[in-house]
Amino acid sequence: MNGFTASSRENDHVQTVRTIARIAQMLVELRDEYVERPREDTLLQIEQRLDDMIRLRDDLARRNKDASDEDSGSL
């Protein structure tokens, strides 16, 4: 046994939520940086993080729908 464990659906949700929180923290830090020194590259980074958040939101919604569909199919 090599110690690797495949993540379960629940763990995937947890990982997604943790990633969302890390990106949210990055956004706060980028905001502070932009307030201190407004620069176009900082705005581009903020936009990229927001795009990341949208993808994660969509991923989380898809996983929730899939889990809901599985639950309703097992009745």
C-alpha positions in Angstrom: 0.0 0.0 0.0 1.5 3.3 -1.1 -0.3 5.7 1.2 -2.2 7.5 -1.6 -5.9 7.7 -1.1 -8.3 8.8 -3.8 -10.3 11.7 -2.7 -14.0 11.1 -2.2 -16.8 13.4 -3.4 -17.0 15.0 0.0 -13.2 15.7 0.0 -13.5 17.3 -3.4 -16.1 19.7 -2.0 -13.8 20.5 0.9 -10.8 21.1 -1.4 -12.9 23.3 -3.6 -14.1 25.4 -0.6 -10.5 25.6 0.7 -9.3 26.9 -2.7 -12.1 29.5 -2.8 -11.0 30.7 0.7 -7.3 30.9 -0.5 -8.3 32.9 -3.5 -10.5 35.2 -1.4 -7.5 35.9 0.8 -5.4 36.6 -2.3 -8.0 39.1 -3.4 -7.9 40.9 0.0 -4.1 41.1 -0.3 -4.3 42.3 -3.9 -6.8 45.0 -2.9 -4.4 46.2 -0.2 -1.6 46.3 -2.7 -3.7 48.2 -5.2 -4.9 50.7 -2.7 -1.3 51.4 -1.7 0.0 51.4 -5.3 -2.6 51.4 -8.1 -1.1 49.5 -11.0 -2.6 47.9 -14.1 -0.8 44.6 -13.5 -2.4 44.4 -10.0 -5.8 44.9 -11.6 -5.1 42.2 -14.1 -4.2 39.8 -11.2 -7.5 40.8 -9.4 -9.4 40.0 -12.6 -7.7 36.6 -13.0 -8.5 35.7 -9.4 -12.1 36.6 -10.0 -12.2 34.4 -13.1 -10.7 31.6 -10.9 -13.5 32.1 -8.4 -16.2 31.9 -11.1 -14.7 28.6 -12.3 -14.7 27.3 -8.8 -18.3 28.4 -8.2 -19.4 26.7 -11.3 -17.5 23.5 -10.4 -19.0 23.5 -6.9 -22.5 24.0 -8.4 -21.9 21.1 -10.8 -20.7 18.8 -8.0 -23.8 19.8 -5.9 -26.1 19.0 -8.8 -24.4 15.7 -9.5 -24.6 14.7 -5.9 -28.2 15.7 -5.8 -28.9 13.7 -8.9 -27.2 10.7 -7.4 -29.2 11.0 -4.2 -32.5 11.3 -6.0 -31.6 8.3 -8.2 -31.0 6.1 -5.3 -34.6 6.5 -3.9 
